Amino acid sequence: MPARILIADNPLSALDVMRELAPAGFDIVVARPNTPEFAAALAEAEYLVGLGDVKMDDAFYRAAPRLKLIQLLSAGYDRVDIEAARAAGVPVCNNGGANAVAVSEHAILLMLAVCRRLTWLHGNVVSGRWRGNDVANVKLYELHGRTLGIVGLGTIGKKTARLAKAFGMTVQYYDVARLTEDQADALGVRFRLLGELLRTSDIVSLHVPLTPATRHMIGAAELALMRETAYLINTCRGPVVDEVALHRALTDGTIAGAGLDVFDQEPPAVNNPLFALDNVILTPHYAGPTWDNQYTRFRNGFDNVQRVARGEKPLWVIPELRD
């Protein structure tokens, strides 16, 4: 009987691309999580490929006795029960940077949008106000010459740094894993302590995984360190930022604005107070999925499946489960 790959169906995954790239010699089953079909397929599955929207606790692993690999199509893995995976001895891998280009581009997009007040300009044009009828008070800013502080210099953080350098920005970073001096020179970035980075950056862009250590790592105290003219960009995970504290900072002038692709609660409540602010630009956790990286995500995922099937170690095992 061929080994079974269970594909966790999700609207953000293009199943036509999946079928085009699916390796021969495997039993491919597509099922939506939390359905009887998914539970039945899981019992015989050796490989699970999906976006991590499955509750993977001890009960999950007991229901999947043949499982050899969990292959995420996302970079984030905050829904993974690390201890349950460790106890089950099943490697969990993320997407190997498949969406890194998309997310880094989206981070730059949000920087440009908040600095140039893109949605405000659009609203003026469509409402017939042209330039807002108040040119003297319109303040738009360029990225060139500004200092970008990147919190989390992983694959996405590094790509964001390269793009920012192309815009003529000075780039500094904070990460618990530091680059060597040669690596920092090659990338054109400089290490700063977190508080130092927050105090000296014109734009702060967040690119960390959501872990107990990073939950609300940007709260009232951290926001108070930032410049009044500074912008906060978040394309990683909503709970990395204390959303209540951020709303307060945006309304009392602690910081100038924010560009957010992620929220504490997703989807956010219809009365989320951030919706009423004109110094925020919001997108619906859509920085990662592009048509281009549908191919990259499934290509990386199926490559890992075939590696494990050949008896090799998988690539991109999440840090907490390595070795």
N, C-alpha and C positions, 0 to 999 in steps of 0.2 A: 504493500500500500504506500503510495507516495506521501512524503512528509507534508503536513498541512500548514499553510500560512493563513492565519486569520487576519483579515483587513478590517480594522474598526472603521466603519462608515462614518463620515462626517461631511457636512456641506462644504467645508473648506478644502476638501481633498477631491481632486479630479480623477474619478474612477476610470475614465477613458485613458488617461495617461498611465494610471496604474496597470491597466490591462495590456497596454502597449509594451510596457517595460517588464511585466511579470516574467520571472524565469521559468523555463520549461522544466517539466519533471516534478512539479509541486502541485499539490491540491490547493487551489486558491478559493477561499470562502470569504465572502463579504457579508458582514452583518452589523447592524446598528447596536452599540452598547446598550445594556440594560433591557434587552429583549430576550425572549426564549430562544430565538435562533442563535443569538450570540452565545448564550450559556451552553447550548448544545454543541456548537462548534468549538468552544473553548476546551471542552473535555478532551478533544483529540488533537488540539493545536500544539505544534512544536515551536511556532514562531508567531508573535503578535506584532503587527505593524499598524501604527495609528498615531493620533495626536495626543494621546495621554489623557483622554477624557473618560477613562475607565477607572473605577475605584480598585486599586491594586493592593489590597490588604492581605492578611494571612488567609482569609476565606477564599480570596481570589486564587491564590497559589494552590490551595487544596483542591480547587475546582479545575485546575490546569496541571495535572500531574506530569504531563509530557513536555511541558514548556521548557525551551532551551534559550530563548532570547526574547526580550521586549525591545522592539525597535521603534523609537519615537520619531515622528515626522516633524517635531518641533524642536527648537533649541532649549526651551525651558522644560524643567522636569519637577516643578514644585508640587504636582499632584502625586508624585511617586512616593510610596511608603518605603523609605530606605531600609528600615529594619526588617520589614517583611520580605523585601527582595533579597537582602543579605541572608536571612534565615533560609530562604528557599534555594539560594545558590544560583539564581537566575540573573545574568547580566542585563542591565538596562542601559541602552545607548541613545544618545540624542542624534540630531540629524546631520552632524558633521559639518556644521556651518552652511547648510544648504540655503538658508534664508538670510545669511549675513549681509550679502550685497543689498537685498531689499530693505532690511531694517536700517542699515547704515544710511542708505539713500533717504529713507523716510525720516530719520533723525535730522539730516540736513534740510529736508523739506520743511519740517516743523520749525527749525531755526530760521530759515528764510521767511516762512509765513508769519511768525510772531514778530520778527525784526522789521518786516516790511508791511505789517498789518494787512495781510492779504485779504482776509474775509471782510474786514472793514472797507477796504477799497472796493471789493466786489459789491458789497451792499450799497455803497454810494452810487456806483455806476447804474445798477439795476433800478435804484429808486429815483434816478434823475438828478442826484446831487453832484454828479461829476467828481470834483475833487473835494467834496465835503463842505464847500463854501466857507472854509476856515483854514486857509493854507498856512497862516502864521503859526497855528498851534499843532500842525501835523509834524510829527517827528518820526521819520523812518530811518532805520539804521542798516549799514552794510556789515557783512561778515568780515570783510577784509580788514586786517589790523586788530581784530578782536581776539581775546584770549578765551579759548575753549577748555573747560575742565571736564575730562572724561572720568567717570567713576565706574571702574570695571573695564580692564583692558584685555578682554578676551578676543575671540575672532571678530565679533561685531564691533567692539570698541576699537580694535586696530584698523578695521576698514573705515570706520567713522573718522579716525585720526587722519588717514591718508586723504580722504575727501576734503576734510577741513583744511589740510595743508594746501590743497589745490586752490582753495578760496583765499589763501593768504592769511590764514589764522595762525596764531601761536597756540600750541597744544600742550597741555599738561595733564597728568593722569594720577589717579590714586587706585591702587589695587593691592590686595594682600599678597599677590604674587608679583614681585618686581622684575622688571627687565634688567638685564645686564647693561652696563654702560654702552657697550658696542651695539646692543639691540636698540637701546633708546636713541643712540645717535643715528642708526639706520632708519628708524621710523620718524625721527625728528620730534620726539616728545621728551618731557622731563617729569620725573616723579615729584609729587608733592604729598604731604600729609593731608588727610581729608579736610580738616579745618582750614588749613592753608589754602587748599584748592578752592574751597567755597568762598573764602574772603577775597581771592584774587582773580576769579574768573568772571568774564562777562556773560558767558553761557555755560551752564552745567548740564551735561548729558549723561543719563544713567544707563548702564549696560551691565548690571549684575544679575545673577540668578536669585530667585526668591528662596531664601533659607531662613532659619530662625535668626541668624546673625544679621541678615539684611532687611528683615521686616521692620518697617518704619525707621530705617537708618537715616532718612531725611525727615526730621520732625521740626518742631518749633525752634529748638535750639540751633539746629543746622541752618534752617532758613534765615534765622536772625543774623547769621554770619555773612550771608550773601549781600552783594551790593544792591542798593535800591534800583539800579538800572539793569540788574541782571535778569536773565531768563532761565527757567528750569525746563528741561526736555526729558520726558520719560517714555521710552519705547520698550522697556523690559517687562516689569510686572507692577501693577498698581499698588499693592501693599508695601512696596519698597518705600513709598512716600506716605506719610501721615496726611490723609486727604483733608481732614478737618483743619489741621495746622496750615496746609497749603492754601486752602480757601481763605483763611484769616490773613495769611501773608500777601495774598493777591488783592485783598480788599483794603488792607490798611497801609499799602505802599511799601511793605518790607521788601518785595521784589517787583519787578516791572511786569512780568507776564510768564506764561507757561505754554508749552506745547505738549499735549498728552495723548498717547495712543492707548493707554491702559488705565484702569480704574480699580479702586478698592473692591467694589462689587461690580461684576459683569454679567449681563448688561447693567449699566447704572440705572438707578431709580429715575423715573421721569421728572421728579422734583429735585434732582441733584443740584445743589446750589452753584456748582461750577458752571452750569448751563446759562446762568444769568449774567455771567461776567463777560466784558468785552475785551479783556486782556488775556484771554485764553483761546487757543485753537485746539479742537478736539477731533480725534478720529477713532473709529470703533475697533481697536485692537486688530488693525489690518495692515500693520507695517510689514509683517512677514510674508503673507500669502501673495505671490505674484504668479502669473501664468508661467514665467520662465522657471521659477524654482519648484513648480509642480514636478517637473522632470528631475531636477537635482535631488529633491527630497526622496522620491521613489527610487531613483538610481542608487543613491547612497544606502537607502534602506535595504533594497534587494541585494546589493553587493554584500552587506553585512550578513544577511540571511545565508547567502551562499558560502561565505567564509566559515560560518559556524557549521553549516552542513558538511563542509570539507574537513572539519575537525580543527580549524584554525581559531585563534582568538579574534573576537570582534573588535572593530575600531570604535572610537568615540564612547567608550564606557564612561558613565557619569563619574565625576571625581570621587564621590563617597564610596563607590563600589569597586574602584580599581585595586587590583592585587588582593 
